[in-house]
Amino acid sequence: MEREELAAWLRLAWAPGLGRTTARRLLAAFGLPQAVFAQDTTAIEQATSAAVPPLLRERPAGLDALTNATLDWLAQAPAGQSRRVLTLADPLYPASLLQTEDPPLVLYAAGQPVDAWPRAIAIVGSRNPTAQGRIDAREFARSFARSGLTVVSGLALGIDGAAHEGALDGAADGQLATIAIVGTGLDRVYPQQHHDLAHRIASRGLLLSEYPVGTPPLSDNFPQRNRIISGLASGTLVVEAAVRSGSLITARLAAEQGKDVYAIPGSIHSPQSRGCHALLKQGAKLVETAEDVLEDMEAPVRAPTRPTPREDVPLLQAMGHAPLSLDALVARTGTSAADLQAQLLELELQGRVARLAGGLFQRLERA
């Protein structure tokens, strides 16, 4: 993309007060941004309203610096990776996003080159999941990737990170394993704890953002990116979520876009399960295994790699699957608290029990 064309797209996308809807109306009326800015006041008013011409008249402050920074970012792609600015006019712009109500005017992409967008499934959930929720997200994502689906998520802590990790583990060589939709410019990583994960995604997947380079992690940006997560995917799986959460926003957007919404049920005592239960009451599809989703999406189901069966442990049988306290275990098993603590510690080290907040314990299972 030539400098002037890039500058025109950036100017249209970030004209103060203009908004994406009005910008798309202008593009529909006049074509490329350079043609938009060449129109006279009368033509602009006829296509939109009298309030729009003044918004287009002045170049936004910092446009030249942003254009230079974007060109520099594009030129500094690491070896083996690609960086692109995808506009609504680009033939490689994701077709699934074009079919949504509010597609971004500009997308920044970093990672593996994409000639055709793969079929994808979104996985979203709590930033503070239970240990079981984290395992479920990773195992479902691994199974989806092994069956050829690309996993889309938001690079947040918790379920998002586990989903990206699972997809990277399960994807074949050369497969676009996962796509991370972020709420910052692609010249930075947020949260910082996912710095290494972001670099792994860039090497085997893709990072996408509608925000220009230099954009910091602003709170208003993250709910906005949810429409891209749901828009890129054929369906959205919610692993764990509170009743009020960004994950439920993503699920609602997916439903409004005509996409399937899936939810994993959980304990009625877990706050992280209440959002999923609310979705199920609203008509989301209940899933217990990755195969449930794959069969529903008519994706090829590859036989999962089953873990070697482990010997039955009476304490695990007594625990069941809901979180419970040490006192409850004492009452349930008749074993002393000291003996139970020793057994629980051993099982925790084996990754078969998780210690939760509030002195609770939970049995863990592979999805």
BALOBA-1460 file (C-alpha; in Angstrom, 3 decimals):
// residues 367
<rec num="1" residu="m" x="0.000" y="0.000" z="0.000"/>
<rec num="2" residu="e" x="1.359" y="3.399" z="-1.008"/>
<rec num="3" residu="r" x="1.854" y="6.046" z="1.643"/>
<rec num="4" residu="e" x="-0.944" y="8.348" z="0.444"/>
<rec num="5" residu="e" x="-3.453" y="5.503" z="0.236"/>
<rec num="6" residu="l" x="-2.528" y="4.347" z="3.753"/>
<rec num="7" residu="a" x="-2.765" y="7.911" z="5.089"/>
<rec num="8" residu="a" x="-6.236" y="8.298" z="3.566"/>
<rec num="9" residu="w" x="-7.487" y="5.093" z="5.207"/>
<rec num="10" residu="l" x="-6.058" y="6.131" z="8.574"/>
<rec num="11" residu="r" x="-7.530" y="9.610" z="8.234"/>
<rec num="12" residu="l" x="-10.999" y="8.201" z="7.492"/>
<rec num="13" residu="a" x="-10.817" y="5.547" z="10.209"/>
<rec num="14" residu="w" x="-9.751" y="7.971" z="12.928"/>
<rec num="15" residu="a" x="-11.425" y="11.240" z="11.919"/>
<rec num="16" residu="p" x="-12.633" y="12.660" z="15.268"/>
<rec num="17" residu="g" x="-16.388" y="12.294" z="15.681"/>
<rec num="18" residu="l" x="-16.984" y="10.525" z="12.360"/>
<rec num="19" residu="g" x="-17.622" y="6.941" z="13.469"/>
<rec num="20" residu="r" x="-17.394" y="3.665" z="11.575"/>
<rec num="21" residu="t" x="-20.982" y="3.647" z="10.334"/>
<rec num="22" residu="t" x="-20.698" y="7.052" z="8.659"/>
<rec num="23" residu="a" x="-17.279" y="6.151" z="7.262"/>
<rec num="24" residu="r" x="-18.733" y="3.036" z="5.624"/>
<rec num="25" residu="r" x="-21.578" y="5.100" z="4.127"/>
<rec num="26" residu="l" x="-19.000" y="7.413" z="2.591"/>
<rec num="27" residu="l" x="-17.049" y="4.487" z="1.170"/>
<rec num="28" residu="a" x="-20.230" y="2.989" z="-0.265"/>
<rec num="29" residu="a" x="-21.062" y="6.312" z="-1.929"/>
<rec num="30" residu="f" x="-17.656" y="7.340" z="-3.277"/>
<rec num="31" residu="g" x="-15.279" y="4.369" z="-3.256"/>
<rec num="32" residu="l" x="-11.813" y="4.587" z="-1.736"/>
<rec num="33" residu="p" x="-10.966" y="7.125" z="1.007"/>
<rec num="34" residu="q" x="-8.953" y="9.301" z="-1.357"/>
<rec num="35" residu="a" x="-12.117" y="9.738" z="-3.434"/>
<rec num="36" residu="v" x="-14.098" y="10.537" z="-0.286"/>
<rec num="37" residu="f" x="-11.775" y="13.406" z="0.617"/>
<rec num="38" residu="a" x="-11.942" y="14.721" z="-2.955"/>
<rec num="39" residu="q" x="-15.723" y="15.317" z="-2.742"/>
<rec num="40" residu="d" x="-17.251" y="18.744" z="-2.241"/>
<rec num="41" residu="t" x="-19.467" y="19.680" z="0.671"/>
<rec num="42" residu="t" x="-22.714" y="19.200" z="-1.267"/>
<rec num="43" residu="a" x="-21.870" y="15.646" z="-2.295"/>
<rec num="44" residu="i" x="-20.856" y="14.702" z="1.246"/>
<rec num="45" residu="e" x="-24.047" y="16.193" z="2.696"/>
<rec num="46" residu="q" x="-26.215" y="14.350" z="0.176"/>
<rec num="47" residu="a" x="-24.552" y="11.033" z="1.047"/>
<rec num="48" residu="t" x="-24.626" y="11.576" z="4.818"/>
<rec num="49" residu="s" x="-25.681" y="14.774" z="6.606"/>
<rec num="50" residu="a" x="-24.726" y="18.406" z="7.042"/>
<rec num="51" residu="a" x="-22.750" y="17.517" z="10.157"/>
<rec num="52" residu="v" x="-20.209" y="15.370" z="8.287"/>
<rec num="53" residu="p" x="-18.268" y="17.765" z="5.960"/>
<rec num="54" residu="p" x="-16.637" y="19.692" z="8.847"/>
<rec num="55" residu="l" x="-15.438" y="16.372" z="10.299"/>
<rec num="56" residu="l" x="-13.634" y="15.550" z="7.044"/>
<rec num="57" residu="r" x="-12.184" y="18.968" z="6.366"/>
<rec num="58" residu="e" x="-9.211" y="18.925" z="8.747"/>
<rec num="59" residu="r" x="-6.453" y="16.354" z="8.863"/>
<rec num="60" residu="p" x="-6.402" y="14.693" z="12.308"/>
<rec num="61" residu="a" x="-3.527" y="15.762" z="14.521"/>
<rec num="62" residu="g" x="-0.706" y="13.267" z="14.387"/>
<rec num="63" residu="l" x="-1.792" y="11.684" z="11.077"/>
<rec num="64" residu="d" x="1.651" y="12.017" z="9.495"/>
<rec num="65" residu="a" x="3.343" y="10.542" z="12.566"/>
<rec num="66" residu="l" x="0.849" y="7.642" z="12.636"/>
<rec num="67" residu="t" x="1.364" y="6.962" z="8.947"/>
<rec num="68" residu="n" x="5.148" y="6.906" z="9.408"/>
<rec num="69" residu="a" x="4.890" y="4.660" z="12.471"/>
<rec num="70" residu="t" x="2.635" y="2.239" z="10.566"/>
<rec num="71" residu="l" x="5.009" y="2.076" z="7.596"/>
<rec num="72" residu="d" x="7.933" y="1.468" z="9.955"/>
<rec num="73" residu="w" x="6.004" y="-1.309" z="11.708"/>
<rec num="74" residu="l" x="5.175" y="-2.949" z="8.386"/>
<rec num="75" residu="a" x="8.796" y="-2.827" z="7.302"/>
<rec num="76" residu="q" x="10.083" y="-4.455" z="10.491"/>
<rec num="77" residu="a" x="8.329" y="-7.827" z="10.254"/>
<rec num="78" residu="p" x="10.490" y="-10.606" z="11.765"/>
<rec num="79" residu="a" x="11.880" y="-13.271" z="9.456"/>
<rec num="80" residu="g" x="9.251" y="-15.841" z="8.552"/>
<rec num="81" residu="q" x="6.366" y="-13.582" z="9.530"/>
<rec num="82" residu="s" x="4.084" y="-11.198" z="7.684"/>
<rec num="83" residu="r" x="2.641" y="-7.831" z="8.621"/>
<rec num="84" residu="r" x="-0.264" y="-6.329" z="6.727"/>
<rec num="85" residu="v" x="-2.830" y="-3.574" z="6.900"/>
<rec num="86" residu="l" x="-6.120" y="-5.032" z="5.668"/>
<rec num="87" residu="t" x="-8.751" y="-2.499" z="4.626"/>
<rec num="88" residu="l" x="-12.366" y="-3.050" z="3.612"/>
<rec num="89" residu="a" x="-11.164" y="-2.791" z="0.011"/>
<rec num="90" residu="d" x="-8.505" y="-5.502" z="0.381"/>
<rec num="91" residu="p" x="-9.422" y="-8.835" z="-1.275"/>
<rec num="92" residu="l" x="-7.839" y="-10.599" z="1.724"/>
<rec num="93" residu="y" x="-10.121" y="-8.864" z="4.229"/>
<rec num="94" residu="p" x="-11.993" y="-11.644" z="6.107"/>
<rec num="95" residu="a" x="-15.286" y="-12.330" z="4.313"/>
<rec num="96" residu="s" x="-16.914" y="-13.431" z="7.575"/>
<rec num="97" residu="l" x="-16.339" y="-9.942" z="9.033"/>
<rec num="98" residu="l" x="-17.759" y="-8.245" z="5.941"/>
<rec num="99" residu="q" x="-21.025" y="-10.056" z="6.687"/>
<rec num="100" residu="t" x="-21.281" y="-8.561" z="10.193"/>
<rec num="101" residu="e" x="-23.068" y="-5.348" z="11.093"/>
<rec num="102" residu="d" x="-19.965" y="-3.407" z="12.150"/>
<rec num="103" residu="p" x="-16.775" y="-4.547" z="10.383"/>
<rec num="104" residu="p" x="-13.616" y="-2.549" z="11.168"/>
<rec num="105" residu="l" x="-12.480" y="-0.217" z="8.412"/>
<rec num="106" residu="v" x="-8.873" y="-1.291" z="8.964"/>
<rec num="107" residu="l" x="-7.336" y="-4.435" z="10.421"/>
<rec num="108" residu="y" x="-3.689" y="-4.820" z="11.370"/>
<rec num="109" residu="a" x="-2.352" y="-8.366" z="11.035"/>
<rec num="110" residu="a" x="0.916" y="-9.841" z="12.282"/>
<rec num="111" residu="g" x="2.063" y="-13.447" z="12.077"/>
<rec num="112" residu="q" x="1.698" y="-16.087" z="9.423"/>
<rec num="113" residu="p" x="0.674" y="-15.124" z="5.874"/>
<rec num="114" residu="v" x="-2.964" y="-15.878" z="5.091"/>
<rec num="115" residu="d" x="-4.115" y="-16.563" z="1.533"/>
<rec num="116" residu="a" x="-7.546" y="-17.850" z="2.591"/>
<rec num="117" residu="w" x="-9.200" y="-17.517" z="5.982"/>
<rec num="118" residu="p" x="-9.700" y="-20.916" z="7.648"/>
<rec num="119" residu="r" x="-12.832" y="-22.145" z="9.379"/>
<rec num="120" residu="a" x="-12.626" y="-21.067" z="12.996"/>
<rec num="121" residu="i" x="-14.195" y="-21.578" z="16.413"/>
<rec num="122" residu="a" x="-14.031" y="-18.931" z="19.145"/>
<rec num="123" residu="i" x="-13.293" y="-19.884" z="22.751"/>
<rec num="124" residu="v" x="-13.886" y="-17.287" z="25.449"/>
<rec num="125" residu="g" x="-14.328" y="-17.244" z="29.198"/>
<rec num="126" residu="s" x="-13.328" y="-15.941" z="32.577"/>
<rec num="127" residu="r" x="-10.066" y="-14.149" z="33.305"/>
<rec num="128" residu="n" x="-10.167" y="-15.898" z="36.693"/>
<rec num="129" residu="p" x="-11.187" y="-19.446" z="35.833"/>
<rec num="130" residu="t" x="-11.178" y="-22.478" z="38.035"/>
<rec num="131" residu="a" x="-8.374" y="-24.956" z="37.496"/>
<rec num="132" residu="q" x="-10.869" y="-27.250" z="35.775"/>
<rec num="133" residu="g" x="-12.032" y="-24.454" z="33.502"/>
<rec num="134" residu="r" x="-8.466" y="-23.768" z="32.419"/>
<rec num="135" residu="i" x="-7.958" y="-27.473" z="31.644"/>
<rec num="136" residu="d" x="-11.236" y="-27.627" z="29.706"/>
<rec num="137" residu="a" x="-10.320" y="-24.602" z="27.567"/>
<rec num="138" residu="r" x="-6.925" y="-26.041" z="26.733"/>
<rec num="139" residu="e" x="-8.217" y="-29.548" z="25.955"/>
<rec num="140" residu="f" x="-11.167" y="-28.350" z="23.846"/>
<rec num="141" residu="a" x="-8.862" y="-26.032" z="21.891"/>
<rec num="142" residu="r" x="-6.348" y="-28.817" z="21.349"/>
<rec num="143" residu="s" x="-9.094" y="-31.096" z="19.984"/>
<rec num="144" residu="f" x="-10.454" y="-28.359" z="17.713"/>
<rec num="145" residu="a" x="-6.991" y="-27.637" z="16.306"/>
<rec num="146" residu="r" x="-6.315" y="-31.352" z="15.770"/>
<rec num="147" residu="s" x="-9.500" y="-31.481" z="13.707"/>
<rec num="148" residu="g" x="-8.347" y="-28.615" z="11.511"/>
<rec num="149" residu="l" x="-10.192" y="-25.676" z="13.065"/>
<rec num="150" residu="t" x="-8.456" y="-22.421" z="13.923"/>
<rec num="151" residu="v" x="-9.127" y="-21.248" z="17.479"/>
<rec num="152" residu="v" x="-9.994" y="-17.560" z="17.921"/>
<rec num="153" residu="s" x="-9.726" y="-15.829" z="21.285"/>
<rec num="154" residu="g" x="-8.709" y="-12.552" z="22.891"/>
<rec num="155" residu="l" x="-5.245" y="-13.143" z="24.462"/>
<rec num="156" residu="a" x="-6.637" y="-12.252" z="27.913"/>
<rec num="157" residu="l" x="-5.544" y="-14.007" z="31.071"/>
<rec num="158" residu="g" x="-7.409" y="-17.158" z="32.042"/>
<rec num="159" residu="i" x="-9.561" y="-19.014" z="29.512"/>
<rec num="160" residu="d" x="-8.287" y="-17.037" z="26.495"/>
<rec num="161" residu="g" x="-4.660" y="-17.851" z="27.208"/>
<rec num="162" residu="a" x="-5.444" y="-21.528" z="27.853"/>
<rec num="163" residu="a" x="-7.356" y="-21.719" z="24.550"/>
<rec num="164" residu="h" x="-4.443" y="-20.257" z="22.576"/>
<rec num="165" residu="e" x="-2.041" y="-22.664" z="24.307"/>
<rec num="166" residu="g" x="-4.208" y="-25.675" z="23.536"/>
<rec num="167" residu="a" x="-4.543" y="-24.702" z="19.885"/>
<rec num="168" residu="l" x="-0.775" y="-24.310" z="19.551"/>
<rec num="169" residu="d" x="-0.341" y="-27.762" z="21.091"/>
<rec num="170" residu="g" x="-2.870" y="-29.435" z="18.798"/>
<rec num="171" residu="a" x="-2.289" y="-27.809" z="15.416"/>
<rec num="172" residu="a" x="-0.343" y="-29.568" z="12.702"/>
<rec num="173" residu="d" x="2.753" y="-28.045" z="11.110"/>
<rec num="174" residu="g" x="1.752" y="-25.391" z="8.613"/>
<rec num="175" residu="q" x="-1.752" y="-25.018" z="10.056"/>
<rec num="176" residu="l" x="-2.940" y="-21.600" z="11.217"/>
<rec num="177" residu="a" x="-3.292" y="-22.691" z="14.828"/>
<rec num="178" residu="t" x="-4.920" y="-19.713" z="16.488"/>
<rec num="179" residu="i" x="-5.905" y="-16.071" z="16.003"/>
<rec num="180" residu="a" x="-5.634" y="-13.585" z="18.861"/>
<rec num="181" residu="i" x="-7.819" y="-10.476" z="18.634"/>
<rec num="182" residu="v" x="-6.242" y="-7.803" z="20.812"/>
<rec num="183" residu="g" x="-7.361" y="-4.433" z="22.131"/>
<rec num="184" residu="t" x="-4.056" y="-2.591" z="21.627"/>
<rec num="185" residu="g" x="-1.790" y="-1.723" z="18.751"/>
<rec num="186" residu="l" x="0.217" y="-4.710" z="17.510"/>
<rec num="187" residu="d" x="3.481" y="-3.049" z="18.493"/>
<rec num="188" residu="r" x="2.768" y="-3.964" z="22.131"/>
<rec num="189" residu="v" x="1.484" y="-6.948" z="24.102"/>
<rec num="190" residu="y" x="-1.217" y="-6.821" z="26.769"/>
<rec num="191" residu="p" x="-1.249" y="-8.354" z="29.290"/>
<rec num="192" residu="q" x="2.515" y="-8.456" z="29.707"/>
<rec num="193" residu="q" x="2.279" y="-11.976" z="31.159"/>
<rec num="194" residu="h" x="1.396" y="-13.148" z="27.645"/>
<rec num="195" residu="h" x="4.456" y="-11.677" z="25.952"/>
<rec num="196" residu="d" x="5.947" y="-15.097" z="25.132"/>
<rec num="197" residu="l" x="2.545" y="-16.507" z="24.164"/>
<rec num="198" residu="a" x="1.971" y="-13.637" z="21.719"/>
<rec num="199" residu="h" x="5.297" y="-14.375" z="20.034"/>
<rec num="200" residu="r" x="4.394" y="-18.073" z="19.778"/>
<rec num="201" residu="i" x="1.060" y="-17.142" z="18.227"/>
<rec num="202" residu="a" x="2.804" y="-14.919" z="15.673"/>
<rec num="203" residu="s" x="5.060" y="-17.819" z="14.701"/>
<rec num="204" residu="r" x="2.199" y="-20.298" z="14.136"/>
<rec num="205" residu="g" x="-0.937" y="-18.199" z="14.000"/>
<rec num="206" residu="l" x="-2.018" y="-14.599" z="13.720"/>
<rec num="207" residu="l" x="-2.467" y="-11.480" z="15.841"/>
<rec num="208" residu="l" x="-5.209" y="-9.081" z="14.717"/>
<rec num="209" residu="s" x="-6.235" y="-5.623" z="15.879"/>
<rec num="210" residu="e" x="-8.375" y="-2.788" z="14.585"/>
<rec num="211" residu="y" x="-6.282" y="-0.316" z="16.596"/>
<rec num="212" residu="p" x="-3.290" y="1.477" z="15.085"/>
<rec num="213" residu="v" x="0.262" y="1.007" z="16.280"/>
<rec num="214" residu="g" x="0.963" y="2.885" z="19.470"/>
<rec num="215" residu="t" x="-2.534" y="2.302" z="20.924"/>
<rec num="216" residu="p" x="-2.244" y="1.494" z="24.657"/>
<rec num="217" residu="p" x="-4.554" y="-0.915" z="26.539"/>
<rec num="218" residu="l" x="-7.607" y="1.337" z="26.951"/>
<rec num="219" residu="s" x="-10.560" y="-0.227" z="28.764"/>
<rec num="220" residu="d" x="-13.125" y="0.803" z="26.126"/>
<rec num="221" residu="n" x="-11.252" y="-1.068" z="23.394"/>
<rec num="222" residu="f" x="-11.659" y="-4.563" z="24.806"/>
<rec num="223" residu="p" x="-15.468" y="-4.858" z="24.589"/>
<rec num="224" residu="q" x="-15.197" y="-3.504" z="21.039"/>
<rec num="225" residu="r" x="-12.876" y="-6.290" z="19.900"/>
<rec num="226" residu="n" x="-15.424" y="-8.933" z="20.981"/>
<rec num="227" residu="r" x="-17.443" y="-8.402" z="17.796"/>
<rec num="228" residu="i" x="-14.353" y="-9.362" z="15.795"/>
<rec num="229" residu="i" x="-13.803" y="-12.529" z="17.846"/>
<rec num="230" residu="s" x="-17.362" y="-13.713" z="17.202"/>
<rec num="231" residu="g" x="-17.389" y="-12.405" z="13.634"/>
<rec num="232" residu="l" x="-14.332" y="-14.384" z="12.538"/>
<rec num="233" residu="a" x="-15.631" y="-17.673" z="13.938"/>
<rec num="234" residu="s" x="-18.351" y="-20.066" z="12.811"/>
<rec num="235" residu="g" x="-19.379" y="-20.530" z="16.453"/>
<rec num="236" residu="t" x="-18.438" y="-19.423" z="19.965"/>
<rec num="237" residu="l" x="-17.766" y="-21.689" z="22.942"/>
<rec num="238" residu="v" x="-18.028" y="-20.183" z="26.431"/>
<rec num="239" residu="v" x="-16.077" y="-22.256" z="28.954"/>
<rec num="240" residu="e" x="-16.618" y="-20.316" z="32.188"/>
<rec num="241" residu="a" x="-18.074" y="-16.868" z="32.738"/>
<rec num="242" residu="a" x="-19.687" y="-14.709" z="35.354"/>
<rec num="243" residu="v" x="-23.182" y="-13.383" z="34.676"/>
<rec num="244" residu="r" x="-21.764" y="-9.962" z="33.820"/>
<rec num="245" residu="s" x="-18.705" y="-10.506" z="31.670"/>
<rec num="246" residu="g" x="-17.142" y="-9.753" z="28.320"/>
<rec num="247" residu="s" x="-17.585" y="-13.413" z="27.405"/>
<rec num="248" residu="l" x="-21.354" y="-13.054" z="27.483"/>
<rec num="249" residu="i" x="-21.051" y="-9.950" z="25.293"/>
<rec num="250" residu="t" x="-19.144" y="-12.063" z="22.768"/>
<rec num="251" residu="a" x="-21.800" y="-14.789" z="22.977"/>
<rec num="252" residu="r" x="-24.586" y="-12.250" z="22.451"/>
<rec num="253" residu="l" x="-22.798" y="-10.787" z="19.444"/>
<rec num="254" residu="a" x="-22.306" y="-14.271" z="18.009"/>
<rec num="255" residu="a" x="-26.031" y="-14.986" z="18.348"/>
<rec num="256" residu="e" x="-26.890" y="-11.643" z="16.714"/>
<rec num="257" residu="q" x="-24.539" y="-12.551" z="13.856"/>
<rec num="258" residu="g" x="-26.412" y="-15.810" z="13.336"/>
<rec num="259" residu="k" x="-23.607" y="-17.954" z="14.756"/>
<rec num="260" residu="d" x="-23.969" y="-20.931" z="17.078"/>
<rec num="261" residu="v" x="-23.227" y="-20.419" z="20.774"/>
<rec num="262" residu="y" x="-21.996" y="-23.330" z="22.901"/>
<rec num="263" residu="a" x="-21.591" y="-23.452" z="26.677"/>
<rec num="264" residu="i" x="-20.017" y="-25.911" z="29.094"/>
<rec num="265" residu="p" x="-22.131" y="-26.459" z="32.224"/>
<rec num="266" residu="g" x="-20.523" y="-26.420" z="35.643"/>
<rec num="267" residu="s" x="-21.234" y="-26.636" z="39.322"/>
<rec num="268" residu="i" x="-24.271" y="-24.733" z="40.532"/>
<rec num="269" residu="h" x="-22.081" y="-23.517" z="43.404"/>
<rec num="270" residu="s" x="-19.408" y="-21.942" z="41.171"/>
<rec num="271" residu="p" x="-19.756" y="-18.226" z="40.250"/>
<rec num="272" residu="q" x="-17.763" y="-18.949" z="37.081"/>
<rec num="273" residu="s" x="-20.525" y="-21.312" z="35.904"/>
<rec num="274" residu="r" x="-23.428" y="-18.903" z="36.219"/>
<rec num="275" residu="g" x="-22.795" y="-17.139" z="32.930"/>
<rec num="276" residu="c" x="-22.760" y="-20.452" z="31.063"/>
<rec num="277" residu="h" x="-25.946" y="-21.546" z="32.787"/>
<rec num="278" residu="a" x="-27.591" y="-18.257" z="31.805"/>
<rec num="279" residu="l" x="-26.589" y="-18.870" z="28.185"/>
<rec num="280" residu="l" x="-27.997" y="-22.392" z="28.308"/>
<rec num="281" residu="k" x="-31.323" y="-21.028" z="29.575"/>
<rec num="282" residu="q" x="-31.294" y="-18.617" z="26.615"/>
<rec num="283" residu="g" x="-30.807" y="-21.404" z="24.082"/>
<rec num="284" residu="a" x="-27.054" y="-21.977" z="23.856"/>
<rec num="285" residu="k" x="-26.081" y="-25.538" z="23.022"/>
<rec num="286" residu="l" x="-24.859" y="-27.592" z="25.966"/>
<rec num="287" residu="v" x="-21.590" y="-29.396" z="25.256"/>
<rec num="288" residu="e" x="-19.680" y="-31.921" z="27.323"/>
<rec num="289" residu="t" x="-16.946" y="-32.871" z="24.837"/>
<rec num="290" residu="a" x="-15.160" y="-31.259" z="21.924"/>
<rec num="291" residu="e" x="-16.767" y="-33.890" z="19.701"/>
<rec num="292" residu="d" x="-20.182" y="-32.372" z="20.502"/>
<rec num="293" residu="v" x="-19.079" y="-29.120" z="18.845"/>
<rec num="294" residu="l" x="-17.190" y="-30.741" z="15.981"/>
<rec num="295" residu="e" x="-20.131" y="-32.915" z="15.026"/>
<rec num="296" residu="d" x="-22.508" y="-29.958" z="15.232"/>
<rec num="297" residu="m" x="-20.213" y="-27.927" z="12.982"/>
<rec num="298" residu="e" x="-19.785" y="-30.940" z="10.679"/>
<rec num="299" residu="a" x="-16.042" y="-30.683" z="11.133"/>
<rec num="300" residu="p" x="-13.898" y="-33.811" z="10.864"/>
<rec num="301" residu="v" x="-13.618" y="-35.466" z="14.255"/>
<rec num="302" residu="r" x="-10.190" y="-36.937" z="14.863"/>
<rec num="303" residu="a" x="-9.844" y="-39.571" z="17.526"/>
<rec num="304" residu="p" x="-8.514" y="-37.854" z="20.656"/>
<rec num="305" residu="t" x="-5.330" y="-39.040" z="22.273"/>
<rec num="306" residu="r" x="-6.581" y="-40.678" z="25.440"/>
<rec num="307" residu="p" x="-4.460" y="-40.358" z="28.574"/>
<rec num="308" residu="t" x="-3.223" y="-43.541" z="30.164"/>
<rec num="309" residu="p" x="-5.858" y="-44.636" z="32.696"/>
<rec num="310" residu="r" x="-4.800" y="-43.855" z="36.248"/>
<rec num="311" residu="e" x="-5.579" y="-46.007" z="39.201"/>
<rec num="312" residu="d" x="-8.739" y="-45.200" z="41.052"/>
<rec num="313" residu="v" x="-8.183" y="-43.177" z="44.217"/>
<rec num="314" residu="p" x="-10.883" y="-43.452" z="46.891"/>
<rec num="315" residu="l" x="-10.435" y="-39.837" z="47.937"/>
<rec num="316" residu="l" x="-11.121" y="-38.647" z="44.377"/>
<rec num="317" residu="q" x="-14.273" y="-40.751" z="44.272"/>
<rec num="318" residu="a" x="-15.377" y="-39.221" z="47.554"/>
<rec num="319" residu="m" x="-14.704" y="-35.683" z="46.310"/>
<rec num="320" residu="g" x="-16.994" y="-35.875" z="43.318"/>
<rec num="321" residu="h" x="-16.582" y="-32.919" z="40.942"/>
<rec num="322" residu="a" x="-17.882" y="-29.894" z="42.838"/>
<rec num="323" residu="p" x="-15.563" y="-27.747" z="44.992"/>
<rec num="324" residu="l" x="-15.719" y="-28.640" z="48.668"/>
<rec num="325" residu="s" x="-13.987" y="-27.809" z="51.941"/>
<rec num="326" residu="l" x="-11.650" y="-29.897" z="54.060"/>
<rec num="327" residu="d" x="-14.336" y="-30.117" z="56.748"/>
<rec num="328" residu="a" x="-16.792" y="-31.511" z="54.208"/>
<rec num="329" residu="l" x="-14.233" y="-34.122" z="53.161"/>
<rec num="330" residu="v" x="-13.651" y="-35.113" z="56.787"/>
<rec num="331" residu="a" x="-17.375" y="-35.615" z="57.235"/>
<rec num="332" residu="r" x="-17.705" y="-37.468" z="53.938"/>
<rec num="333" residu="t" x="-14.760" y="-39.849" z="54.377"/>
<rec num="334" residu="g" x="-14.339" y="-40.199" z="58.142"/>
<rec num="335" residu="t" x="-10.595" y="-39.571" z="57.639"/>
<rec num="336" residu="s" x="-8.692" y="-37.143" z="59.859"/>
<rec num="337" residu="a" x="-7.918" y="-33.672" z="58.572"/>
<rec num="338" residu="a" x="-4.157" y="-34.323" z="58.814"/>
<rec num="339" residu="d" x="-4.366" y="-37.477" z="56.651"/>
<rec num="340" residu="l" x="-6.609" y="-35.762" z="54.138"/>
<rec num="341" residu="q" x="-4.237" y="-32.806" z="53.826"/>
<rec num="342" residu="a" x="-1.359" y="-35.182" z="53.049"/>
<rec num="343" residu="q" x="-3.404" y="-37.011" z="50.417"/>
<rec num="344" residu="l" x="-4.673" y="-33.781" z="48.897"/>
<rec num="345" residu="l" x="-1.154" y="-32.396" z="48.639"/>
<rec num="346" residu="e" x="0.016" y="-35.507" z="46.791"/>
<rec num="347" residu="l" x="-2.931" y="-35.337" z="44.391"/>
<rec num="348" residu="e" x="-2.339" y="-31.612" z="43.904"/>
<rec num="349" residu="l" x="1.269" y="-32.285" z="42.903"/>
<rec num="350" residu="q" x="0.006" y="-34.877" z="40.413"/>
<rec num="351" residu="g" x="-2.322" y="-32.297" z="38.874"/>
<rec num="352" residu="r" x="-5.427" y="-34.233" z="39.909"/>
<rec num="353" residu="v" x="-6.716" y="-31.820" z="42.557"/>
<rec num="354" residu="a" x="-6.765" y="-28.015" z="42.590"/>
<rec num="355" residu="r" x="-6.674" y="-25.815" z="45.684"/>
<rec num="356" residu="l" x="-9.208" y="-23.005" z="45.261"/>
<rec num="357" residu="a" x="-9.831" y="-19.734" z="47.056"/>
<rec num="358" residu="g" x="-11.660" y="-19.959" z="50.357"/>
<rec num="359" residu="g" x="-10.021" y="-23.202" z="51.423"/>
<rec num="360" residu="l" x="-11.863" y="-25.294" z="48.832"/>
<rec num="361" residu="f" x="-10.571" y="-28.250" z="46.813"/>
<rec num="362" residu="q" x="-11.702" y="-29.548" z="43.438"/>
<rec num="363" residu="r" x="-11.055" y="-32.733" z="41.526"/>
<rec num="364" residu="l" x="-9.621" y="-32.151" z="38.054"/>
<rec num="365" residu="e" x="-10.395" y="-34.115" z="34.913"/>
<rec num="366" residu="r" x="-9.149" y="-33.911" z="31.363"/>
<rec num="367" residu="a" x="-11.826" y="-32.672" z="28.954"/>
